[in-house]
């Protein structure tokens, strides 16, 4: 069983974190046993018919349904999940979906998370930061 990677790539504004995440996702796509799912905040609003929390609830079933040994959830711009000092309802639903997908896939492969943020982790709500085991600053641009 491979331990899950929970990586947050961040910069003060756009500092290359989007390009780094894209490169990681591309490299992962070269493996035959990997499946990636990208869930922007806007996509969750769309899937949830105007409600990002409802859209987030569909993420777990989409991740579990993937038959790949390695599943990657890409979360661009996680700073959009903040509601002032608190995480939004969409973040809470997404975190619950991720926990459900991870539990359901414990025998079938890890669920990894690669996320980006245009603000420092200290500016994100604690429950958002707590999802990530590794936070890397990007200063490329």
C-alpha positions in Angstrom: 0.0 0.0 0.0 1.5 3.4 -1.1 1.0 6.2 1.4 -0.9 9.1 -0.1 0.8 12.3 -1.1 -1.0 15.5 -0.1 1.0 18.3 -1.8 0.1 22.0 -1.7 2.1 24.2 -4.2 1.8 27.8 -3.3 3.1 31.2 -4.2 2.3 34.9 -3.5 0.2 35.2 -6.6 1.1 33.1 -9.6 4.7 32.1 -9.1 4.8 28.9 -11.1 2.7 26.6 -8.9 0.2 26.1 -11.7 3.0 25.0 -14.1 4.6 22.7 -11.5 1.2 21.1 -10.8 0.7 20.6 -14.6 4.1 19.0 -15.0 3.5 16.6 -12.1 0.1 15.7 -13.5 1.6 15.1 -17.0 4.3 12.9 -15.6 1.8 10.9 -13.6 -0.3 10.5 -16.8 2.6 8.7 -18.4 2.0 5.8 -16.0 -0.5 3.3 -17.3 -2.1 2.8 -13.9 -2.8 6.4 -12.9 -6.0 8.4 -13.2 -6.3 12.1 -12.4 -9.4 14.1 -11.7 -9.2 17.9 -11.6 -11.8 19.8 -9.5 -11.7 23.6 -9.6 -14.1 25.5 -7.5 -15.9 26.7 -10.7 -16.2 23.0 -11.8 -17.8 22.1 -8.5 -20.3 24.9 -8.8 -21.1 23.7 -12.3 -21.5 20.0 -11.3 -23.5 21.0 -8.3 -25.9 23.1 -10.4 -24.9 26.3 -8.7 -23.9 24.8 -5.3 -20.2 23.9 -4.9 -20.9 21.8 -1.8 -23.3 19.6 -3.8 -20.7 19.4 -6.6 -18.0 18.3 -4.1 -20.2 15.4 -2.9 -19.9 13.8 -6.4 -16.1 13.7 -6.1 -15.9 10.6 -3.9 -17.9 8.5 -6.2 -15.9 9.7 -9.2 -12.6 8.9 -7.5 -13.8 5.5 -6.3 -15.2 4.6 -9.7 -11.8 5.0 -11.3 -10.1 1.6 -11.7 -6.5 2.9 -11.7 -4.0 1.8 -9.0 -3.1 5.4 -8.4 -5.7 8.2 -8.2 -4.8 11.9 -8.2 -7.2 14.6 -7.2 -6.0 18.0 -8.6 -7.4 21.0 -6.7 -6.4 24.3 -8.4 -6.6 27.5 -6.4 -7.7 26.1 -3.0 -7.7 29.7 -1.7 -11.1 30.0 -3.3 -12.4 27.6 -0.7 -12.0 30.1 2.1 -15.0 32.0 3.4 -13.3 34.7 5.4 -11.3 33.0 8.2 -13.3 29.8 7.8 -13.4 27.1 5.1 -16.4 27.2 2.9 -19.1 24.5 3.0 -17.7 23.3 -0.4 -14.3 22.7 1.3 -15.9 20.7 4.1 -17.9 18.6 1.5 -14.7 18.1 -0.6 -12.7 17.0 2.5 -15.4 14.6 3.4 -15.5 13.2 -0.2 -11.7 12.8 -0.1 -11.8 10.9 3.2 -14.6 8.7 1.8 -12.7 8.0 -1.4 -9.5 7.3 0.5 -11.3 4.8 2.8 -13.1 3.1 -0.1 -9.8 2.8 -2.1 -7.6 1.6 0.8 -7.4 -1.8 -0.7 -7.3 -0.6 -4.3 -4.7 2.2 -4.4 -3.9 5.5 -2.9 -5.7 8.8 -3.5 -3.1 11.6 -3.8 -3.9 15.3 -3.8 -2.0 18.0 -5.7 -3.3 21.5 -5.0 -2.3 25.1 -5.8 -2.8 28.3 -3.9 -2.0 31.9 -4.7 -1.7 32.7 -1.0 0.5 31.4 1.7 -0.7 28.4 3.7 -0.9 30.6 6.8 -3.7 32.6 5.1 -5.7 29.5 4.5 -8.1 28.1 7.1 -6.6 25.5 9.4 -8.9 22.7 8.2 -7.6 23.4 4.6 -4.0 23.3 5.7 -4.5 20.1 7.7 -5.3 18.2 4.5 -1.7 18.6 3.2 1.3 16.8 4.5 3.7 18.8 2.3 3.6 22.5 1.4 6.1 23.8 -1.1 6.6 27.5 -2.0 7.1 28.3 -5.7 9.0 31.4 -6.7 9.6 30.8 -10.4 8.1 33.8 -12.0 
